[in-house]
């Protein structure tokens, strides 16, 4: 006999992934630095970020971690 899956397909679970958008305080916490230090890194264009509005800034988790690991040779969380 053949096994037939009678359960309907389910939507993939939403997980915390590399494409998560982080706020400035979340990004600073992830990197273990202060928001003020993150502001300085942004001013020097030392970290990748997305400017979504006049004051709205977000960071993609995967891009941020990859950039920091590559540029500073540290193990970010």
ABEGO torsion letter per residue (X at the ends): XBBBBABBBBBBBBBBBAABBBBAAAAAAAAGBBAAAAAAAAAAGABBBBBABAABBBBBAAAAAAAAAAAAGBBBX
